[in-house]
């Protein structure tokens, strides 16, 4: 059997922690206060998916001297999250723009899969997607 792990913590450098917390709270997400302080905030995406939003200087304490990427100038990763339906994709993407994010292109509809992408205030790329299992048959 292939290796399978049960949780993911994505670590993202941010310039302004309070701005990032306000943005993701505006999208409807919560934070785990147990792992949140003045340098970091634990964004709860689901029961097994978390994003640690770390101030740049704190992020760099974990990277063996490598500087944090400036996501407003360089793409380092695109985080794709599965929504429960197309309406939730639209809802989150629209909230992202209304809370200081920026839409990336137009919605993409492949029939079986629907996506919308946006950039958060630090420039990190996010994609909301819905895949219809019935349409894939």
C-alpha positions in Angstrom: 0.0 0.0 0.0 1.2 3.5 -0.8 2.0 5.9 1.9 -1.0 7.9 3.1 -1.0 10.7 5.6 -4.0 12.2 7.3 -3.5 15.9 7.6 -1.9 18.8 5.8 -0.6 22.1 7.2 0.3 24.5 4.4 2.7 27.3 5.6 2.3 30.6 3.8 4.3 33.8 4.4 2.2 36.9 4.9 3.1 40.6 5.2 0.3 41.7 7.5 -1.2 39.0 9.7 -4.2 41.0 10.8 -5.1 41.8 7.2 -4.8 38.1 6.3 -7.0 37.0 9.2 -9.6 39.6 8.3 -9.6 38.4 4.7 -10.1 34.7 5.5 -12.6 35.5 8.2 -14.6 37.5 5.6 -14.6 34.4 3.4 -16.2 32.4 6.2 -13.2 30.5 7.6 -12.2 30.3 11.3 -8.9 30.2 13.1 -7.7 27.8 15.7 -6.7 30.1 18.6 -4.5 27.4 20.1 -2.0 27.8 17.2 -2.5 31.6 16.7 -0.4 34.3 18.1 1.2 37.6 17.1 3.5 35.8 14.5 1.2 33.1 13.1 -2.5 32.2 12.6 -3.9 28.7 12.0 -6.5 28.9 9.3 -9.0 26.0 9.6 -10.0 24.9 6.1 -11.4 21.6 7.1 -11.0 18.9 9.8 -7.8 17.8 8.2 -6.6 20.8 6.2 -5.0 23.9 7.7 -3.0 26.9 6.4 -0.5 28.4 8.8 -0.3 32.1 7.9 3.2 33.2 9.1 4.7 36.6 9.1 7.5 36.7 6.6 10.2 37.0 9.3 8.8 34.1 11.3 8.3 31.9 8.1 12.0 32.4 7.4 12.9 30.8 10.7 11.7 27.5 9.2 13.3 27.7 5.8 17.1 27.2 6.6 17.9 30.7 5.5 15.9 30.8 2.3 13.9 34.0 2.0 10.1 34.0 1.8 8.8 34.4 -1.8 7.0 37.6 -2.5 3.8 36.1 -3.8 2.7 39.4 -5.3 5.6 39.1 -7.7 6.3 35.3 -8.0 3.9 32.3 -8.1 5.0 29.8 -5.6 2.0 27.6 -5.4 -1.7 27.5 -6.3 -3.9 26.0 -3.6 -7.0 24.3 -5.0 -9.9 23.6 -2.6 -12.9 21.4 -3.4 -16.3 23.0 -2.7 -19.5 21.1 -2.1 -21.2 22.6 -5.2 -20.9 25.3 -7.9 -22.8 27.8 -5.8 -20.2 27.5 -3.0 -17.4 28.1 -5.6 -19.1 31.3 -6.7 -19.9 32.4 -3.1 -16.3 32.1 -1.9 -14.7 33.6 -5.0 -17.0 36.6 -4.8 -16.3 37.0 -1.1 -12.6 36.9 -1.9 -12.9 39.9 -4.2 -15.2 41.8 -1.9 -12.7 41.3 1.0 -9.6 42.6 -0.7 -8.6 39.7 -3.0 -8.4 39.8 -6.8 -10.2 37.6 -9.3 -7.9 35.6 -11.7 -9.5 35.3 -15.0 -13.1 34.2 -15.7 -14.9 31.1 -14.2 -13.9 27.9 -16.1 -16.7 25.4 -16.8 -15.6 22.0 -18.2 -19.1 20.5 -17.5 -17.8 17.9 -15.0 -15.6 20.5 -13.2 -16.2 24.2 -12.4 -13.5 26.5 -11.1 -12.9 30.1 -10.1 -9.5 31.4 -9.0 -8.4 34.4 -7.0 -5.4 36.0 -5.3 -5.4 36.8 -1.6 -4.1 40.2 -0.3 -0.5 38.7 -0.1 -0.7 37.4 -3.7 -1.1 33.7 -2.9 -3.2 32.0 -5.6 -6.3 30.0 -4.6 -8.7 28.0 -6.8 -12.2 27.0 -5.7 -13.4 24.0 -7.6 -16.4 21.7 -7.8 -16.2 18.3 -9.5 -19.5 16.6 -10.3 -18.9 12.9 -9.9 -22.1 12.1 -11.9 -20.9 14.1 -14.9 -17.5 12.3 -14.9 -19.1 8.9 -15.8 
